[in-house]
Amino acid sequence: MLPNNIACYSSPFEINSLFNVSGDCYNRGERIDTSKFGADPGFAAENISSDVDVSLSKETTPARTYRCKKCRRVVALQGNVVDHVPGEGEMAFEWHKRKSGNPFNKPDEECSSVFVEPLKWMRTVEEGAMEGKLLCAHCEARLGYFNWSGIQCSCGSWITPAFQLHKSRVDISSM
């Protein structure tokens, strides 16, 4: 029996295999089982009452929180982030997309996006769309993009399936 939350998986291989199963379900025309989506971190934050002791150990406290820049709603936690191996930079893109012709001038730039697991607040994903915009559940601001077939990161690495939050659209804070 599979756990109800992707965060329960211990390795990226297990998470990737769950993504592949979800993508295969979509390709067969079946409805994607949204019970396997990660919990909505913004919903959990809204329901914590002030009289409850929220003293958490360092192991359960997320290192980073990702919030919508417009309304400050929590959209993802560090535990929801899907890590990827950086690609070859601009050399991974087609020749007409490269800015310079010298392959030895590869700057060590940080990725412009964060890739996360599918989360319950992603309405378009729950509706069964193959690709589309990720909108904030509270203010409808555009936070990113998703595609079950995959997206190429700014570092050149392909992430499949991809649920991309643009760093310019979210505030990254430490808790």
Stockholm file with secondary structure:
# STOCKHOLM 1.0

chainA/1-175         MLPNNIACYSSPFEINSLFNVSGDCYNRGERIDTSKFGADPGFAAENISSDVDVSLSKETTPARTYRCKKCRRVVALQGNVVDHVPGEGEMAFEWHKRKSGNPFNKPDEECSSVFVEPLKWMRTVEEGAMEGKLLCAHCEARLGYFNWSGIQCSCGSWITPAFQLHKSRVDISSM
#=GR chainA/1-175 SS CCCSSGGGCCSHHHHHHHHHHHHHHHHTTCCCCGGGSBCCHHHHHHTCCTTSCCCCCTTTSCSEEEEETTTCCEEEEGGGBCCCCCCCGGGGSCGGGCSCSCTTCCCCCCCSEEEBCCBTTCHHHHTTCSEEEEECTTTCCEEEEEETTCEECTTSCEESSEEEEETTTEEEEEC
#=GC SS_cons         CCCSSGGGCCSHHHHHHHHHHHHHHHHTTCCCCGGGSBCCHHHHHHTCCTTSCCCCCTTTSCSEEEEETTTCCEEEEGGGBCCCCCCCGGGGSCGGGCSCSCTTCCCCCCCSEEEBCCBTTCHHHHTTCSEEEEECTTTCCEEEEEETTCEECTTSCEESSEEEEETTTEEEEEC
//
